Amino acid sequence: MTSISPLFSEREAIAYSNGDSVISVRKLSKRYGDFEAVKGIDFEVQQGEIFGLIGPDGAGKTTCFHILGGVMESSGGEVEVLGEAPRTARLNIGYLTQQFSLYLDLSIDENLRYSAGLRQVPNDQFEQRRDKYLRLMSLERIGDRLAGQLSGGMKQKLALCCALVSQPRLLLLDEPTTGVDPVSRREFWDVLAALADDGMTIVVATPYLDEAERCNRIALMYEGQISEIGTLPQLRANLGLQRLEVRTTALAAAEEVLLETARSRSSIADIQTFGDRLDVLVESVEKDERAVRQAFHDSLVPIDSIQASEATLENVFVIRLRQQGSDPLFLPFPRSKSQAQNITNLQNANVAIAAQNLQKTFGKFRAVKEVNLEIHYGEIYGLLGANGAGKTTTIKMLCGLLEATSGKMTLAGQSQNLRSSALRKRIGYMSQKFTLYDDLTILQNLEFYCGVYEVPQHLRQQKIAWVLETCGLIGRENMLTGKLPGGWKQRVSFGASVMHEPEILFLDEPTSGVDPLARRQFWRTINDFARQGTAILVTTHYLEEAEQCNRMGFMVAGEVVLQGSPSEVKAAQPGQLIELRVDRNQQAANFLKTILEPWRVSIFGDRLHVVLDNPNVELPLMRSHLESNHIQIYSDRPVPFSLEDAFIGTVQRSEAGISHLAE
């Protein structure tokens, strides 16, 4: 019998106690020739549960989804889905794969009707379900729009509608929000919570561990095996570690001090550098904080503050993978002495990228509106925004790929002839779309970019070897790039964009689809470049990793509406974030969205997050309203804004202001 977290809702507890299993897996294995992708795993999923399956690339998650969806037969073990074999149960299973399963030249309505036809949905039921699910996804007014004209977030919502139109009892989602902006991701997860509350069972794989925290239970998978299953509180308790957030103006020196302290103190389990802080995982908050403070004092490194906090799911994930022996090798980039000296000299000029009143118009549409930026050598600057906010257009103008309509730009000290080949050789650019040629091998791609960027012949072998070793591709360099998984392609693409040792580096969503451990390695390398003096402008939809930036700007409808360090951006948020634990999560969320702006309310697994501008007045009223609707409150407490909370609040307030001005 599966143990029940006391934080589960009453409905979930009843489902568990009745043993109402929708999925039952015993000793499941899958072989491809001599390779065993899944190695005798066991798990159960209950009705109405959101069950998260997380792990690094190649862990076996997609193979599990194929078997559960009846697409592939297992090599061994027993699998029951809805009380029968997966292949027999397929009409009651909705399956959203990693790749978009839409016809881009068909409209929203045509895609839905085609999916309904495949699942033999009667026409009268189709009309009802079409209206229900399009309204749930906020797509009901644009049914005639072509799928190819939708943003990434809208495409995923439509793909989910297509999976739901047969009203399946089980929904399988394999990385459904990769590349989707934070606003759309939150809306997507609110929809999943509503579906689960209606009794639908959902199994989801995701590389975004902040959103995996919203699952009722989570399974950690590695090399074909499940190492641990539990609720987030259970996984944290099993880890037995707390997190210290250390803020200091001397990050590099502080990291050295902490690494040295950790060598002689086994109770310090992990150290991670962010844009304006370090996170230290420790066994004892009291004892280890004293040791950290003493180490800083002895080394004359200043501390602004140390704050204790709970471990995140990413902390759990990384520590568990390290215990399994999986920790990607970090190799400092082999920078040539002449280039290192060149960047050192440039740092005296300080500003690497500057934009003043930058604008771009396409016909009557203003995509970028009076953007002002100043990015220094040795700095990581994050440009964050929803899909269509203007981030990629801004980057293309700054690096000379797109001509600005108006405004001034300075790049590496130059304000004229920004498209010159001489200047471009000093810049690295990794675009959203893969910059590699799929029909070339990995080695051929890297040799091609060495030629394009005129890397000296005597350095090429060393640079290519660094990329292959960093990516874990030694011995696979003759593999066609098109056969690489998305996360691996991203790593090779990043390597290709930096082999010529750029002074300025533009990274447009570099870690999209990359698993959390590889993403951490990515950022160690990005930080290494910044510490050597490279100026870096990066966009990302993964806001937990955006904490790695020294400064950032939030972009809304073509305008940069807020800039600052991660701590400054969170501190700038008005009001307070309240965490609520109640007996009926979905009903509470539905009700609160009728008395508050909907963006202020979000479901996080067994909790609710509510943003209040005036908590002293609004919190007592909220308690009263919930109690009058027979919703029991177990607890409420103020919690710090995450960067995602800050982002969504800023975007929603800005968009409301824009709408008000338009009226």
C-alpha positions in Angstrom: 0.0 0.0 0.0 1.4 3.4 -1.0 1.9 5.8 1.9 -0.2 8.9 1.9 1.3 12.4 2.5 -0.8 14.2 5.1 -0.8 17.2 2.7 -2.8 15.3 0.1 -6.4 16.4 -0.4 -9.3 14.3 1.0 -10.3 13.2 -2.5 -6.7 12.0 -3.3 -6.5 10.2 0.0 -9.7 8.3 -0.7 -8.4 7.3 -4.2 -5.3 5.9 -2.6 -7.0 4.1 0.2 -9.3 2.4 -2.3 -6.3 1.2 -4.3 -7.9 2.7 -7.4 -4.9 2.1 -9.7 -5.2 3.3 -13.3 -1.7 2.1 -14.1 0.0 -0.9 -12.6 3.6 -1.7 -13.7 5.5 -4.7 -12.4 9.1 -5.7 -13.4 8.8 -3.7 -16.7 11.7 -4.1 -19.0 12.5 -3.1 -22.6 15.5 -4.2 -24.8 16.7 -2.9 -28.1 19.1 -5.6 -29.2 21.8 -5.8 -26.5 20.8 -2.4 -25.0 18.4 -2.5 -22.0 16.5 0.8 -22.0 14.2 -0.1 -19.1 15.4 -2.4 -16.3 12.6 -4.0 -14.3 10.7 -1.0 -12.9 7.7 -1.0 -10.6 5.1 1.8 -10.0 1.4 2.5 -9.7 -0.6 5.6 -10.6 -3.9 6.3 -9.0 -7.1 7.8 -10.5 -7.1 11.6 -10.5 -3.3 11.7 -9.8 -0.7 13.9 -11.6 2.3 11.6 -11.6 5.7 13.0 -12.7 8.4 10.9 -14.4 11.6 12.8 -14.4 15.2 11.9 -15.3 18.1 12.9 -17.5 18.2 12.4 -21.3 18.3 8.7 -22.1 16.8 7.6 -18.7 14.1 5.6 -20.4 11.1 8.0 -19.9 10.0 8.1 -23.5 10.2 4.3 -23.8 7.9 4.0 -20.8 5.4 6.4 -22.4 5.5 4.3 -25.7 4.7 1.2 -23.7 2.0 2.8 -21.5 0.4 4.3 -24.6 0.2 0.9 -26.4 2.6 2.1 -29.2 5.3 -0.4 -28.3 5.4 -3.8 -26.6 7.5 -4.5 -23.5 10.3 -7.1 -23.5 9.3 -8.3 -20.0 7.2 -7.7 -17.0 3.5 -6.8 -16.5 1.7 -3.6 -17.5 -1.9 -2.9 -16.9 -3.6 0.3 -18.0 -7.2 0.9 -17.0 -7.4 -2.8 -16.0 -6.2 -4.2 -19.4 -3.2 -4.3 -21.7 -2.1 -0.9 -23.0 -2.8 -1.8 -26.7 -6.4 -2.8 -25.8 -6.9 0.4 -23.8 -5.6 2.8 -26.4 -9.0 4.4 -27.2 -9.1 5.6 -23.5 -5.6 7.0 -23.6 -4.6 10.5 -24.7 -0.9 10.7 -25.7 1.0 14.0 -26.3 4.5 13.2 -27.7 7.6 15.4 -27.5 7.2 16.5 -31.1 4.2 18.6 -32.2 1.6 16.2 -33.5 -0.4 18.9 -35.4 -1.0 19.6 -39.1 0.4 23.1 -39.5 -1.6 23.8 -42.7 -4.9 22.9 -41.0 -6.8 25.3 -38.8 -7.4 24.7 -35.0 -10.9 23.4 -35.8 -9.7 21.1 -38.6 -7.0 19.6 -36.4 -9.5 18.9 -33.7 -12.0 17.4 -36.1 -9.4 15.2 -37.6 -8.3 13.9 -34.2 -12.0 13.3 -33.3 -12.5 11.3 -36.5 -9.5 9.0 -35.7 -11.0 8.3 -32.3 -14.5 7.8 -33.6 -16.0 10.6 -31.5 -19.7 11.2 -32.5 -20.4 14.6 -34.0 -22.7 15.8 -31.2 -20.1 14.9 -28.6 -17.3 16.5 -30.7 -19.1 19.9 -30.7 -19.6 19.8 -26.9 -16.0 18.8 -26.2 -14.6 21.2 -28.8 -16.3 24.1 -27.0 -15.3 22.8 -23.6 -11.6 22.3 -24.2 -11.0 25.3 -26.5 -12.6 27.5 -23.8 -10.4 25.8 -21.1 -7.3 26.7 -23.2 -8.6 30.2 -24.1 -8.6 29.3 -27.8 -12.3 29.4 -28.5 -12.2 32.7 -30.5 -9.6 31.7 -33.0 -10.8 28.3 -34.3 -10.2 29.3 -37.9 -6.5 30.2 -37.4 -4.0 27.9 -39.0 -1.9 25.8 -36.5 1.3 27.0 -38.2 0.4 30.6 -37.2 0.2 29.8 -33.5 2.9 30.5 -30.9 4.7 27.6 -29.2 2.4 27.8 -26.2 -0.8 27.9 -28.3 0.4 24.9 -30.4 0.9 22.8 -27.2 -2.5 23.8 -25.9 -4.1 22.8 -29.2 -2.1 19.5 -29.2 -3.5 18.9 -25.7 -7.1 19.6 -27.0 -6.5 17.1 -29.7 -5.5 14.5 -27.1 -8.5 15.4 -25.0 -11.2 15.4 -27.6 -11.8 11.7 -27.2 -12.2 12.4 -23.4 -9.6 9.8 -22.4 -9.4 8.5 -18.8 -5.6 8.6 -19.0 -3.4 11.3 -20.3 0.3 10.8 -21.2 2.4 13.9 -21.6 6.0 13.6 -22.7 7.7 17.0 -22.1 4.6 18.9 -23.2 6.0 22.4 -22.3 9.5 22.4 -23.7 10.1 25.8 -25.4 6.8 27.2 -24.0 7.0 30.6 -22.2 6.4 30.8 -18.4 3.0 32.4 -18.7 1.7 29.7 -21.0 3.4 27.0 -18.9 1.5 28.1 -15.8 -1.8 28.2 -17.7 -1.0 24.8 -19.1 -0.5 23.4 -15.6 -3.6 25.0 -14.2 -5.5 23.2 -17.0 -3.9 19.9 -15.9 -4.9 20.5 -12.3 -8.5 21.1 -13.5 -8.5 17.9 -15.6 -7.1 15.8 -12.7 -9.8 17.2 -10.4 -12.4 15.9 -12.8 -10.9 12.5 -12.3 -8.5 12.2 -15.3 -5.2 10.5 -14.5 -2.1 12.3 -15.9 1.5 11.0 -16.3 3.9 13.7 -17.3 7.6 13.9 -18.1 9.3 17.3 -17.9 12.8 18.8 -17.8 11.5 21.8 -15.8 11.8 20.7 -12.2 10.0 23.8 -10.9 6.8 22.7 -12.7 7.4 19.0 -11.7 6.9 20.2 -8.1 3.2 20.6 -9.0 2.8 16.8 -9.4 1.1 14.8 -6.6 3.9 12.3 -6.7 7.3 12.2 -8.6 9.4 9.2 -9.7 13.1 9.8 -10.2 14.4 7.7 -13.2 18.0 7.1 -14.2 19.5 4.6 -16.7 16.3 2.6 -17.0 15.6 2.3 -13.3 13.4 4.2 -10.9 15.4 5.1 -7.8 12.8 6.9 -5.7 9.1 7.7 -5.7 7.3 10.1 -3.4 5.6 13.5 -2.9 7.8 16.5 -2.9 7.8 16.7 0.9 8.8 13.1 1.1 11.6 13.5 -1.4 12.9 16.5 0.5 12.7 14.6 3.8 14.5 11.6 2.4 17.3 13.9 1.1 17.8 15.3 4.6 19.4 18.6 3.4 18.5 22.3 3.8 19.5 25.1 1.5 21.5 28.2 2.5 21.1 31.2 0.2 24.3 33.2 0.5 24.3 36.7 -1.0 27.6 38.5 -1.5 29.1 41.0 -3.9 32.2 38.8 -4.4 30.7 35.7 -6.0 33.9 34.3 -7.5 35.9 34.6 -4.3 32.9 33.3 -2.2 32.6 30.2 -4.4 36.3 29.5 -3.9 36.0 29.8 -0.1 32.9 27.5 0.0 34.5 24.9 -2.2 37.6 24.8 0.1 35.3 24.6 3.1 33.3 21.7 1.6 36.5 19.7 1.1 37.0 19.6 4.8 33.4 19.5 5.8 31.3 16.5 4.6 28.0 18.1 5.7 28.2 20.5 2.9 26.7 18.5 0.0 26.5 21.0 -2.9 27.4 24.5 -4.0 25.8 26.2 -6.9 26.5 29.8 -8.2 23.7 32.0 -9.3 23.7 35.6 -10.7 23.7 37.3 -7.3 23.9 34.5 -4.8 25.3 31.0 -4.0 23.1 28.1 -2.9 24.7 25.8 -0.4 23.1 22.4 0.5 23.9 21.5 4.1 22.9 18.9 6.7 22.6 21.3 9.6 21.5 24.9 9.1 22.8 26.0 12.5 26.2 24.3 12.5 27.0 24.7 8.8 25.9 28.3 8.7 28.3 29.1 11.5 31.1 27.3 9.6 30.3 29.2 6.4 30.3 32.5 8.3 33.6 31.7 9.9 35.2 30.7 6.6 34.1 34.0 5.0 35.4 35.9 8.0 38.8 34.2 7.9 39.1 34.8 4.1 38.0 38.5 4.4 35.2 37.8 1.9 32.1 40.0 2.7 28.6 38.5 3.2 25.5 40.5 2.6 23.1 37.9 4.0 22.6 34.2 4.6 19.0 32.8 4.5 17.9 29.2 5.2 15.3 27.7 2.8 13.9 24.3 1.8 15.7 22.2 -0.8 14.2 22.3 -4.3 13.3 19.3 -6.4 16.3 20.2 -8.6 18.5 19.9 -5.5 17.0 16.4 -4.9 17.4 15.4 -8.5 21.1 16.5 -8.8 22.2 15.0 -5.5 20.5 11.6 -6.3 22.1 11.5 -9.8 25.5 12.3 -8.3 25.0 9.4 -5.9 24.3 7.2 -9.0 27.7 8.4 -10.4 26.2 10.7 -13.0 27.9 14.1 -12.9 28.9 15.6 -16.2 32.6 16.5 -16.4 33.3 20.2 -16.3 36.3 21.3 -18.5 37.4 24.9 -18.5 37.4 26.3 -22.0 40.9 26.2 -23.6 41.2 29.9 -24.2 44.3 31.1 -26.2 46.5 33.7 -24.4 46.2 36.3 -27.1 42.3 36.3 -26.9 42.3 36.3 -23.1 44.5 39.4 -23.2 42.3 41.0 -25.8 39.2 40.6 -23.7 41.1 41.9 -20.6 42.0 45.0 -22.6 38.4 45.4 -23.8 37.1 45.3 -20.2 38.6 48.7 -19.7 36.0 49.9 -22.2 33.4 48.3 -19.9 30.3 48.4 -22.1 30.1 45.5 -24.6 26.5 45.9 -25.8 24.5 49.1 -25.7 21.1 50.0 -27.2 19.4 53.4 -27.0 15.7 53.8 -28.0 16.0 50.7 -30.3 12.9 50.1 -32.4 11.8 47.6 -35.1 8.6 47.9 -37.2 7.2 45.3 -39.5 4.6 47.2 -41.6 2.3 48.7 -39.0 3.4 46.4 -36.3 6.0 47.6 -33.8 7.8 44.5 -32.6 10.4 46.4 -30.5 9.6 49.7 -28.8 12.4 52.0 -27.5 14.5 49.4 -25.9 17.4 50.6 -23.8 20.1 48.1 -22.7 23.7 48.3 -21.4 25.6 45.1 -20.9 29.2 45.0 -19.7 32.1 42.7 -20.4 32.1 39.8 -17.9 28.3 40.1 -17.3 25.5 37.7 -17.9 22.3 39.5 -18.8 19.0 37.7 -19.2 16.3 39.0 -21.6 13.1 37.4 -20.5 9.6 37.5 -22.0 6.7 35.5 -23.2 6.6 34.2 -26.8 6.2 37.1 -29.1 7.5 39.7 -26.7 10.3 40.8 -29.1 13.4 39.1 -27.5 14.6 37.3 -30.7 14.0 40.4 -32.8 16.1 42.5 -30.4 18.9 39.9 -30.4 19.0 39.8 -34.2 19.2 43.6 -34.4 22.0 43.7 -31.7 24.1 41.2 -33.5 23.7 42.7 -37.0 21.3 40.1 -38.5 18.4 42.5 -38.7 18.4 46.2 -39.5 16.8 48.4 -36.8 14.0 50.8 -37.8 15.5 53.4 -35.5 17.7 53.9 -32.4 21.4 53.6 -31.7 23.5 50.4 -31.0 27.1 49.9 -29.9 28.7 46.5 -30.2 32.3 45.8 -29.0 33.0 49.5 -29.1 31.6 50.0 -32.6 28.5 51.9 -33.6 29.0 51.8 -37.4 29.1 48.9 -39.8 27.7 46.4 -37.3 27.3 43.8 -40.2 31.0 43.7 -41.1 32.6 40.3 -41.2 35.5 41.5 -39.0 33.0 42.3 -36.2 31.0 39.1 -36.6 34.1 37.1 -36.0 34.2 38.6 -32.5 30.6 37.5 -31.8 29.1 34.1 -31.0 25.4 33.5 -31.7 23.4 30.4 -30.8 19.9 30.7 -32.2 16.6 29.2 -31.0 16.6 26.9 -34.0 19.5 24.5 -34.1 22.5 26.0 -36.0 23.8 22.6 -37.0 23.4 20.7 -40.3 21.5 17.5 -39.7 23.0 15.7 -42.7 26.6 16.3 -41.5 28.3 14.4 -38.7 29.1 16.1 -35.4 32.8 16.3 -36.4 32.0 17.8 -39.8 29.7 20.4 -38.2 32.4 21.4 -35.8 35.1 21.6 -38.5 32.7 23.7 -40.7 32.3 26.3 -37.9 36.0 26.3 -37.2 36.4 27.3 -40.9 33.6 29.9 -40.8 35.0 31.6 -37.7 38.6 31.2 -38.9 39.9 29.4 -35.9 43.7 29.0 -36.4 44.6 25.5 -37.8 46.9 24.7 -34.9 44.0 25.3 -32.4 41.2 23.5 -34.1 41.8 20.0 -32.8 42.0 21.2 -29.2 38.8 23.2 -29.6 36.9 20.3 -31.2 38.2 17.9 -28.6 36.9 20.2 -25.8 33.4 20.3 -27.4 33.3 16.5 -27.8 34.5 15.8 -24.3 32.2 18.4 -22.7 29.2 16.9 -24.5 30.2 13.3 -23.7 30.5 12.5 -27.3 34.0 11.1 -27.5 33.9 8.1 -29.9 30.6 9.3 -31.4 31.9 12.2 -33.4 31.0 10.5 -36.7 27.4 10.2 -35.8 25.0 12.2 -38.0 23.9 15.3 -36.1 20.3 14.7 -37.1 20.2 11.5 -35.1 21.1 13.3 -31.8 18.4 13.9 -29.2 17.4 17.6 -28.9 19.3 18.1 -25.7 22.5 16.8 -27.1 22.1 18.9 -30.3 21.9 22.0 -28.0 25.1 21.1 -26.3 27.0 20.6 -29.7 25.4 23.8 -31.0 26.7 25.8 -28.0 30.2 24.4 -28.5 30.1 25.4 -32.2 29.1 29.0 -31.2 32.1 29.5 -28.8 35.1 27.7 -30.4 36.4 31.0 -31.8 36.4 32.6 -28.3 33.9 35.4 -28.9 34.1 38.6 -26.9 30.3 38.8 -27.0 28.0 35.8 -26.9 24.3 35.8 -27.8 22.4 32.7 -26.6 18.7 32.4 -27.6 17.1 29.7 -25.4 20.3 27.6 -25.3 19.0 25.0 -22.8 15.6 24.3 -24.3 14.9 20.5 -23.9 18.2 20.0 -22.0 17.9 17.8 -18.8 18.6 19.5 -15.4 22.1 18.0 -14.8 23.3 18.9 -18.3 21.7 22.4 -17.8 23.8 22.9 -14.7 27.0 21.9 -16.7 25.9 24.4 -19.4 25.7 27.2 -16.9 29.1 26.4 -15.3 30.6 26.8 -18.8 28.6 30.1 -19.4 29.8 31.4 -16.0 33.4 30.4 -16.9 33.2 32.5 -20.1 31.7 35.4 -18.2 34.5 35.2 -15.6 37.1 35.3 -18.4 35.5 38.6 -19.6 33.0 37.6 -22.2 29.7 39.6 -22.3 26.7 37.3 -22.6 23.1 38.1 -23.5 20.8 35.1 -22.9 17.1 34.4 -23.3 15.4 31.5 -21.5 11.9 30.3 -20.6 13.3 28.4 -17.6 13.2 31.0 -14.9 14.9 29.0 -12.2 18.0 29.0 -14.5 17.5 32.8 -15.2 18.6 33.2 -11.6 22.1 32.5 -13.0 22.1 35.9 -14.7 23.8 38.9 -13.0 21.1 41.2 -14.3 18.0 40.8 -16.3 15.2 42.6 -18.1 11.6 41.6 -18.5 10.2 42.3 -21.9 6.5 42.8 -22.6 4.9 43.6 -26.0 8.2 44.9 -27.3 9.2 47.0 -24.3 11.6 46.3 -21.4 9.4 47.1 -18.4 11.7 46.0 -15.5 15.5 45.6 -15.1 17.7 44.5 -12.2 19.5 41.6 -10.5 17.3 38.6 -9.6 17.0 39.8 -6.0 16.1 43.3 -7.1 13.5 42.1 -9.5 11.8 39.9 -6.8 12.0 42.7 -4.2 10.4 45.1 -6.7 7.1 43.1 -6.7 4.2 44.8 -4.9 2.3 42.9 -2.3 2.9 39.5 -0.9 2.8 35.9 -2.1 0.7 33.7 0.1 0.9 29.9 0.2 -2.4 28.2 1.1 -3.1 24.6 2.1 -6.8 23.7 1.8 -8.9 20.5 1.7 -10.3 21.2 -1.8 -7.5 22.7 -4.0 -9.3 23.0 -7.3 -12.6 24.3 -5.9 -10.6 26.9 -3.9 -8.7 28.0 -7.0 -11.8 28.2 -9.1 -13.6 30.3 -6.4 -10.6 32.6 -5.8 -10.3 33.3 -9.5 -13.8 34.8 -9.4 -12.9 37.4 -6.8 -9.3 38.0 -7.8 -7.6 38.4 -11.2 -7.0 34.8 -12.4 -3.2 35.2 -12.8 -3.0 35.8 -9.0 -4.1 32.2 -8.3 -2.1 29.1 -9.2 -2.1 25.5 -8.1 1.2 24.0 -7.1 0.6 20.3 -6.4 -1.1 20.2 -2.9 -0.8 24.0 -2.4 -2.2 27.2 -3.8 -0.1 30.3 -4.5 -2.1 33.6 -4.2 -0.7 37.1 -4.9 -2.2 39.8 -2.7 -1.4 43.5 -3.1 -2.7 44.4 0.4 -2.5 41.2 2.5 -3.4 42.8 5.8 -6.8 43.6 4.4 -7.3 41.0 1.7 -6.1 37.9 3.6 -8.8 38.0 6.3 -11.4 38.5 3.6 -10.0 35.6 1.6 -10.2 33.3 4.6 -13.8 34.4 5.3 -14.8 33.8 1.7 -13.3 30.3 1.5 -14.8 29.3 4.8 -18.3 30.5 3.7 -17.9 28.3 0.7 -17.1 25.3 3.0 -13.5 25.1 2.0 -11.3 24.2 5.0 -8.0 26.1 5.4 -5.2 24.0 6.9 -2.6 26.8 6.8 -1.7 30.0 5.1 1.7 31.7 5.2 3.7 34.4 3.4 6.4 32.9 1.1 9.1 34.7 -1.0 8.3 35.5 -4.6 10.1 33.1 -7.0 11.4 34.6 -10.2 8.5 33.0 -12.0 6.0 34.7 -9.7 7.8 38.0 -10.3 7.8 37.5 -14.1 4.2 36.5 -14.3 3.1 39.4 -12.0 5.1 41.9 -14.0 3.9 40.7 -17.4 0.2 40.6 -16.3 0.3 44.1 -14.7 2.1 45.5 -17.8 -0.4 43.9 -20.2 -3.3 45.2 -18.1 -1.7 48.7 -18.3 -1.3 48.4 -22.1 -4.9 47.3 -22.5 -6.1 50.2 -20.3 -4.1 52.7 -22.4 -5.6 51.2 -25.6 -9.1 51.8 -24.3 
